[in-house]
Amino acid sequence: MGQAATSNPVDGTVAVPAADLGAVIVTSDPGDIQHLLDRLGPAGKRAEAAPLR
């Protein structure tokens, strides 16, 4: 989270395991989650942030 320059522990708690699992994260703010996934390197590319509809 330090590398992503964010202090939201909930987003980090969601992004890291989702990257490990290759999960889709449905969220009202996909930009924040995607920002964290992008900072996880290759692992972050396995997950996807999708907008809540």
PDB file of N, CA, C and O in Angstrom:
ATOM      1  N   MET A   1       0.814  -1.175   0.000  1.00  0.00           N
ATOM      2  CA  MET A   1       0.000   0.000   0.000  1.00  0.00           C
ATOM      3  C   MET A   1       0.867   1.252   0.000  1.00  0.00           C
ATOM      4  O   MET A   1       0.465   2.293  -0.519  1.00  0.00           O
ATOM      5  N   GLY A   2       2.030   1.149   0.570  1.00  0.00           N
ATOM      6  CA  GLY A   2       2.940   2.284   0.551  1.00  0.00           C
ATOM      7  C   GLY A   2       3.377   2.639  -0.859  1.00  0.00           C
ATOM      8  O   GLY A   2       3.471   3.817  -1.203  1.00  0.00           O
ATOM      9  N   GLN A   3       3.646   1.623  -1.682  1.00  0.00           N
ATOM     10  CA  GLN A   3       4.042   1.873  -3.064  1.00  0.00           C
ATOM     11  C   GLN A   3       2.897   2.476  -3.873  1.00  0.00           C
ATOM     12  O   GLN A   3       3.135   3.214  -4.829  1.00  0.00           O
ATOM     13  N   ALA A   4       1.667   2.171  -3.498  1.00  0.00           N
ATOM     14  CA  ALA A   4       0.509   2.691  -4.218  1.00  0.00           C
ATOM     15  C   ALA A   4       0.096   4.066  -3.705  1.00  0.00           C
ATOM     16  O   ALA A   4      -0.807   4.692  -4.260  1.00  0.00           O
ATOM     17  N   ALA A   5       0.753   4.536  -2.648  1.00  0.00           N
ATOM     18  CA  ALA A   5       0.449   5.838  -2.044  1.00  0.00           C
ATOM     19  C   ALA A   5      -1.019   5.948  -1.654  1.00  0.00           C
ATOM     20  O   ALA A   5      -1.688   6.935  -1.960  1.00  0.00           O
ATOM     21  N   THR A   6      -1.506   4.914  -0.971  1.00  0.00           N
ATOM     22  CA  THR A   6      -2.870   4.933  -0.461  1.00  0.00           C
ATOM     23  C   THR A   6      -2.865   4.435   0.971  1.00  0.00           C
ATOM     24  O   THR A   6      -1.972   3.690   1.375  1.00  0.00           O
ATOM     25  N   SER A   7      -3.841   4.840   1.720  1.00  0.00           N
ATOM     26  CA  SER A   7      -3.903   4.410   3.118  1.00  0.00           C
ATOM     27  C   SER A   7      -5.210   3.686   3.422  1.00  0.00           C
ATOM     28  O   SER A   7      -5.575   3.537   4.589  1.00  0.00           O
ATOM     29  N   ASN A   8      -5.920   3.233   2.390  1.00  0.00           N
ATOM     30  CA  ASN A   8      -7.185   2.553   2.609  1.00  0.00           C
ATOM     31  C   ASN A   8      -6.931   1.059   2.820  1.00  0.00           C
ATOM     32  O   ASN A   8      -6.701   0.329   1.856  1.00  0.00           O
ATOM     33  N   PRO A   9      -6.971   0.598   4.081  1.00  0.00           N
ATOM     34  CA  PRO A   9      -6.657  -0.802   4.343  1.00  0.00           C
ATOM     35  C   PRO A   9      -7.697  -1.763   3.776  1.00  0.00           C
ATOM     36  O   PRO A   9      -7.370  -2.914   3.489  1.00  0.00           O
ATOM     37  N   VAL A  10      -8.932  -1.323   3.609  1.00  0.00           N
ATOM     38  CA  VAL A  10      -9.971  -2.204   3.074  1.00  0.00           C
ATOM     39  C   VAL A  10      -9.676  -2.520   1.612  1.00  0.00           C
ATOM     40  O   VAL A  10      -9.743  -3.680   1.207  1.00  0.00           O
ATOM     41  N   ASP A  11      -9.352  -1.514   0.822  1.00  0.00           N
ATOM     42  CA  ASP A  11      -9.020  -1.750  -0.588  1.00  0.00           C
ATOM     43  C   ASP A  11      -7.817  -2.685  -0.717  1.00  0.00           C
ATOM     44  O   ASP A  11      -7.809  -3.576  -1.566  1.00  0.00           O
ATOM     45  N   GLY A  12      -6.820  -2.483   0.113  1.00  0.00           N
ATOM     46  CA  GLY A  12      -5.649  -3.340   0.078  1.00  0.00           C
ATOM     47  C   GLY A  12      -5.971  -4.775   0.481  1.00  0.00           C
ATOM     48  O   GLY A  12      -5.432  -5.727  -0.083  1.00  0.00           O
ATOM     49  N   THR A  13      -6.850  -4.914   1.458  1.00  0.00           N
ATOM     50  CA  THR A  13      -7.254  -6.240   1.917  1.00  0.00           C
ATOM     51  C   THR A  13      -8.034  -6.984   0.845  1.00  0.00           C
ATOM     52  O   THR A  13      -8.027  -8.214   0.819  1.00  0.00           O
ATOM     53  N   VAL A  14      -8.699  -6.264  -0.028  1.00  0.00           N
ATOM     54  CA  VAL A  14      -9.438  -6.875  -1.131  1.00  0.00           C
ATOM     55  C   VAL A  14      -8.517  -7.145  -2.323  1.00  0.00           C
ATOM     56  O   VAL A  14      -8.594  -8.211  -2.934  1.00  0.00           O
ATOM     57  N   ALA A  15      -7.665  -6.206  -2.651  1.00  0.00           N
ATOM     58  CA  ALA A  15      -6.854  -6.302  -3.868  1.00  0.00           C
ATOM     59  C   ALA A  15      -5.821  -7.425  -3.818  1.00  0.00           C
ATOM     60  O   ALA A  15      -5.650  -8.146  -4.801  1.00  0.00           O
ATOM     61  N   VAL A  16      -5.139  -7.582  -2.705  1.00  0.00           N
ATOM     62  CA  VAL A  16      -4.056  -8.566  -2.641  1.00  0.00           C
ATOM     63  C   VAL A  16      -4.572 -10.000  -2.796  1.00  0.00           C
ATOM     64  O   VAL A  16      -4.046 -10.732  -3.635  1.00  0.00           O
ATOM     65  N   PRO A  17      -5.577 -10.434  -2.027  1.00  0.00           N
ATOM     66  CA  PRO A  17      -6.051 -11.806  -2.233  1.00  0.00           C
ATOM     67  C   PRO A  17      -6.722 -12.003  -3.592  1.00  0.00           C
ATOM     68  O   PRO A  17      -6.643 -13.087  -4.170  1.00  0.00           O
ATOM     69  N   ALA A  18      -7.375 -10.969  -4.100  1.00  0.00           N
ATOM     70  CA  ALA A  18      -8.003 -11.080  -5.423  1.00  0.00           C
ATOM     71  C   ALA A  18      -6.947 -11.325  -6.489  1.00  0.00           C
ATOM     72  O   ALA A  18      -7.166 -12.106  -7.415  1.00  0.00           O
ATOM     73  N   ALA A  19      -5.810 -10.665  -6.363  1.00  0.00           N
ATOM     74  CA  ALA A  19      -4.724 -10.877  -7.318  1.00  0.00           C
ATOM     75  C   ALA A  19      -4.201 -12.309  -7.214  1.00  0.00           C
ATOM     76  O   ALA A  19      -3.909 -12.943  -8.228  1.00  0.00           O
ATOM     77  N   ASP A  20      -4.086 -12.812  -5.996  1.00  0.00           N
ATOM     78  CA  ASP A  20      -3.618 -14.189  -5.806  1.00  0.00           C
ATOM     79  C   ASP A  20      -4.578 -15.195  -6.436  1.00  0.00           C
ATOM     80  O   ASP A  20      -4.150 -16.217  -6.973  1.00  0.00           O
ATOM     81  N   LEU A  21      -5.873 -14.900  -6.369  1.00  0.00           N
ATOM     82  CA  LEU A  21      -6.896 -15.825  -6.860  1.00  0.00           C
ATOM     83  C   LEU A  21      -7.291 -15.591  -8.315  1.00  0.00           C
ATOM     84  O   LEU A  21      -7.945 -16.440  -8.921  1.00  0.00           O
ATOM     85  N   GLY A  22      -6.904 -14.455  -8.879  1.00  0.00           N
ATOM     86  CA  GLY A  22      -7.343 -14.109 -10.228  1.00  0.00           C
ATOM     87  C   GLY A  22      -8.822 -13.769 -10.258  1.00  0.00           C
ATOM     88  O   GLY A  22      -9.527 -14.120 -11.203  1.00  0.00           O
ATOM     89  N   ALA A  23      -9.281 -13.098  -9.241  1.00  0.00           N
ATOM     90  CA  ALA A  23     -10.702 -12.810  -9.056  1.00  0.00           C
ATOM     91  C   ALA A  23     -11.134 -11.509  -9.732  1.00  0.00           C
ATOM     92  O   ALA A  23     -10.314 -10.655 -10.070  1.00  0.00           O
ATOM     93  N   VAL A  24     -12.434 -11.390  -9.913  1.00  0.00           N
ATOM     94  CA  VAL A  24     -13.051 -10.142 -10.359  1.00  0.00           C
ATOM     95  C   VAL A  24     -13.589  -9.451  -9.112  1.00  0.00           C
ATOM     96  O   VAL A  24     -14.325 -10.052  -8.329  1.00  0.00           O
ATOM     97  N   ILE A  25     -13.219  -8.191  -8.934  1.00  0.00           N
ATOM     98  CA  ILE A  25     -13.672  -7.399  -7.793  1.00  0.00           C
ATOM     99  C   ILE A  25     -14.754  -6.454  -8.289  1.00  0.00           C
ATOM    100  O   ILE A  25     -14.483  -5.574  -9.106  1.00  0.00           O
ATOM    101  N   VAL A  26     -15.966  -6.626  -7.808  1.00  0.00           N
ATOM    102  CA  VAL A  26     -17.071  -5.746  -8.185  1.00  0.00           C
ATOM    103  C   VAL A  26     -17.143  -4.657  -7.118  1.00  0.00           C
ATOM    104  O   VAL A  26     -17.321  -4.943  -5.934  1.00  0.00           O
ATOM    105  N   THR A  27     -17.002  -3.408  -7.552  1.00  0.00           N
ATOM    106  CA  THR A  27     -16.876  -2.301  -6.610  1.00  0.00           C
ATOM    107  C   THR A  27     -17.506  -1.033  -7.172  1.00  0.00           C
ATOM    108  O   THR A  27     -17.635  -0.873  -8.385  1.00  0.00           O
ATOM    109  N   SER A  28     -17.892  -0.143  -6.280  1.00  0.00           N
ATOM    110  CA  SER A  28     -18.440   1.151  -6.708  1.00  0.00           C
ATOM    111  C   SER A  28     -17.339   2.106  -7.148  1.00  0.00           C
ATOM    112  O   SER A  28     -17.624   3.137  -7.757  1.00  0.00           O
ATOM    113  N   ASP A  29     -16.083   1.776  -6.849  1.00  0.00           N
ATOM    114  CA  ASP A  29     -14.964   2.633  -7.251  1.00  0.00           C
ATOM    115  C   ASP A  29     -13.828   1.786  -7.836  1.00  0.00           C
ATOM    116  O   ASP A  29     -12.797   1.587  -7.192  1.00  0.00           O
ATOM    117  N   PRO A  30     -14.028   1.290  -9.064  1.00  0.00           N
ATOM    118  CA  PRO A  30     -13.017   0.416  -9.643  1.00  0.00           C
ATOM    119  C   PRO A  30     -11.663   1.089  -9.863  1.00  0.00           C
ATOM    120  O   PRO A  30     -10.638   0.410  -9.925  1.00  0.00           O
ATOM    121  N   GLY A  31     -11.651   2.394  -9.981  1.00  0.00           N
ATOM    122  CA  GLY A  31     -10.391   3.112 -10.176  1.00  0.00           C
ATOM    123  C   GLY A  31      -9.431   2.940  -9.009  1.00  0.00           C
ATOM    124  O   GLY A  31      -8.228   2.774  -9.210  1.00  0.00           O
ATOM    125  N   ASP A  32      -9.955   2.980  -7.797  1.00  0.00           N
ATOM    126  CA  ASP A  32      -9.109   2.807  -6.612  1.00  0.00           C
ATOM    127  C   ASP A  32      -8.531   1.398  -6.555  1.00  0.00           C
ATOM    128  O   ASP A  32      -7.342   1.219  -6.288  1.00  0.00           O
ATOM    129  N   ILE A  33      -9.368   0.406  -6.804  1.00  0.00           N
ATOM    130  CA  ILE A  33      -8.906  -0.974  -6.779  1.00  0.00           C
ATOM    131  C   ILE A  33      -7.907  -1.224  -7.910  1.00  0.00           C
ATOM    132  O   ILE A  33      -6.881  -1.873  -7.704  1.00  0.00           O
ATOM    133  N   GLN A  34      -8.206  -0.711  -9.093  1.00  0.00           N
ATOM    134  CA  GLN A  34      -7.305  -0.906 -10.228  1.00  0.00           C
ATOM    135  C   GLN A  34      -5.948  -0.285  -9.959  1.00  0.00           C
ATOM    136  O   GLN A  34      -4.917  -0.833 -10.349  1.00  0.00           O
ATOM    137  N   HIS A  35      -5.950   0.854  -9.295  1.00  0.00           N
ATOM    138  CA  HIS A  35      -4.690   1.519  -8.930  1.00  0.00           C
ATOM    139  C   HIS A  35      -3.826   0.577  -8.081  1.00  0.00           C
ATOM    140  O   HIS A  35      -2.620   0.464  -8.303  1.00  0.00           O
ATOM    141  N   LEU A  36      -4.448  -0.090  -7.114  1.00  0.00           N
ATOM    142  CA  LEU A  36      -3.708  -1.033  -6.277  1.00  0.00           C
ATOM    143  C   LEU A  36      -3.261  -2.252  -7.076  1.00  0.00           C
ATOM    144  O   LEU A  36      -2.123  -2.700  -6.943  1.00  0.00           O
ATOM    145  N   LEU A  37      -4.152  -2.786  -7.904  1.00  0.00           N
ATOM    146  CA  LEU A  37      -3.788  -3.946  -8.722  1.00  0.00           C
ATOM    147  C   LEU A  37      -2.602  -3.628  -9.628  1.00  0.00           C
ATOM    148  O   LEU A  37      -1.718  -4.463  -9.816  1.00  0.00           O
ATOM    149  N   ASP A  38      -2.585  -2.432 -10.183  1.00  0.00           N
ATOM    150  CA  ASP A  38      -1.486  -2.025 -11.061  1.00  0.00           C
ATOM    151  C   ASP A  38      -0.147  -2.018 -10.318  1.00  0.00           C
ATOM    152  O   ASP A  38       0.896  -2.285 -10.917  1.00  0.00           O
ATOM    153  N   ARG A  39      -0.173  -1.720  -9.037  1.00  0.00           N
ATOM    154  CA  ARG A  39       1.067  -1.662  -8.249  1.00  0.00           C
ATOM    155  C   ARG A  39       1.539  -3.043  -7.813  1.00  0.00           C
ATOM    156  O   ARG A  39       2.649  -3.171  -7.297  1.00  0.00           O
ATOM    157  N   LEU A  40       0.728  -4.075  -8.006  1.00  0.00           N
ATOM    158  CA  LEU A  40       1.110  -5.428  -7.595  1.00  0.00           C
ATOM    159  C   LEU A  40       1.921  -6.160  -8.660  1.00  0.00           C
ATOM    160  O   LEU A  40       2.279  -7.324  -8.479  1.00  0.00           O
ATOM    161  N   GLY A  41       2.207  -5.488  -9.756  1.00  0.00           N
ATOM    162  CA  GLY A  41       3.016  -6.102 -10.812  1.00  0.00           C
ATOM    163  C   GLY A  41       2.255  -7.201 -11.528  1.00  0.00           C
ATOM    164  O   GLY A  41       1.041  -7.097 -11.701  1.00  0.00           O
ATOM    165  N   PRO A  42       2.946  -8.251 -11.948  1.00  0.00           N
ATOM    166  CA  PRO A  42       2.298  -9.326 -12.703  1.00  0.00           C
ATOM    167  C   PRO A  42       1.139  -9.980 -11.959  1.00  0.00           C
ATOM    168  O   PRO A  42       0.160 -10.388 -12.584  1.00  0.00           O
ATOM    169  N   ALA A  43       1.232 -10.085 -10.642  1.00  0.00           N
ATOM    170  CA  ALA A  43       0.134 -10.687  -9.869  1.00  0.00           C
ATOM    171  C   ALA A  43      -1.146  -9.875 -10.013  1.00  0.00           C
ATOM    172  O   ALA A  43      -2.235 -10.441 -10.101  1.00  0.00           O
ATOM    173  N   GLY A  44      -1.020  -8.561 -10.037  1.00  0.00           N
ATOM    174  CA  GLY A  44      -2.190  -7.697 -10.157  1.00  0.00           C
ATOM    175  C   GLY A  44      -2.903  -7.828 -11.480  1.00  0.00           C
ATOM    176  O   GLY A  44      -4.085  -7.498 -11.576  1.00  0.00           O
ATOM    177  N   LYS A  45      -2.220  -8.300 -12.500  1.00  0.00           N
ATOM    178  CA  LYS A  45      -2.834  -8.465 -13.814  1.00  0.00           C
ATOM    179  C   LYS A  45      -3.773  -9.668 -13.863  1.00  0.00           C
ATOM    180  O   LYS A  45      -4.561  -9.802 -14.799  1.00  0.00           O
ATOM    181  N   ARG A  46      -3.694 -10.538 -12.865  1.00  0.00           N
ATOM    182  CA  ARG A  46      -4.591 -11.698 -12.825  1.00  0.00           C
ATOM    183  C   ARG A  46      -5.980 -11.331 -12.345  1.00  0.00           C
ATOM    184  O   ARG A  46      -6.931 -12.066 -12.610  1.00  0.00           O
ATOM    185  N   ALA A  47      -6.127 -10.213 -11.646  1.00  0.00           N
ATOM    186  CA  ALA A  47      -7.416  -9.780 -11.115  1.00  0.00           C
ATOM    187  C   ALA A  47      -7.996  -8.666 -11.979  1.00  0.00           C
ATOM    188  O   ALA A  47      -7.297  -8.055 -12.788  1.00  0.00           O
ATOM    189  N   GLU A  48      -9.272  -8.420 -11.790  1.00  0.00           N
ATOM    190  CA  GLU A  48      -9.963  -7.384 -12.569  1.00  0.00           C
ATOM    191  C   GLU A  48     -10.884  -6.596 -11.642  1.00  0.00           C
ATOM    192  O   GLU A  48     -11.561  -7.179 -10.795  1.00  0.00           O
ATOM    193  N   ALA A  49     -10.911  -5.273 -11.799  1.00  0.00           N
ATOM    194  CA  ALA A  49     -11.832  -4.412 -11.069  1.00  0.00           C
ATOM    195  C   ALA A  49     -12.998  -4.077 -11.981  1.00  0.00           C
ATOM    196  O   ALA A  49     -12.804  -3.474 -13.036  1.00  0.00           O
ATOM    197  N   ALA A  50     -14.199  -4.456 -11.591  1.00  0.00           N
ATOM    198  CA  ALA A  50     -15.390  -4.227 -12.410  1.00  0.00           C
ATOM    199  C   ALA A  50     -16.335  -3.281 -11.673  1.00  0.00           C
ATOM    200  O   ALA A  50     -16.483  -3.376 -10.454  1.00  0.00           O
ATOM    201  N   PRO A  51     -16.973  -2.370 -12.408  1.00  0.00           N
ATOM    202  CA  PRO A  51     -17.888  -1.427 -11.759  1.00  0.00           C
ATOM    203  C   PRO A  51     -19.169  -2.112 -11.272  1.00  0.00           C
ATOM    204  O   PRO A  51     -19.707  -3.004 -11.929  1.00  0.00           O
ATOM    205  N   LEU A  52     -19.632  -1.678 -10.121  1.00  0.00           N
ATOM    206  CA  LEU A  52     -20.909  -2.119  -9.588  1.00  0.00           C
ATOM    207  C   LEU A  52     -22.007  -1.471 -10.393  1.00  0.00           C
ATOM    208  O   LEU A  52     -21.993  -0.256 -10.591  1.00  0.00           O
ATOM    209  N   ARG A  53     -22.957  -2.252 -10.859  1.00  0.00           N
ATOM    210  CA  ARG A  53     -24.038  -1.679 -11.669  1.00  0.00           C
ATOM    211  C   ARG A  53     -25.361  -1.857 -11.025  1.00  0.00           C
ATOM    212  O   ARG A  53     -26.377  -1.432 -11.574  1.00  0.00           O
TER     213      ARG A  53
END
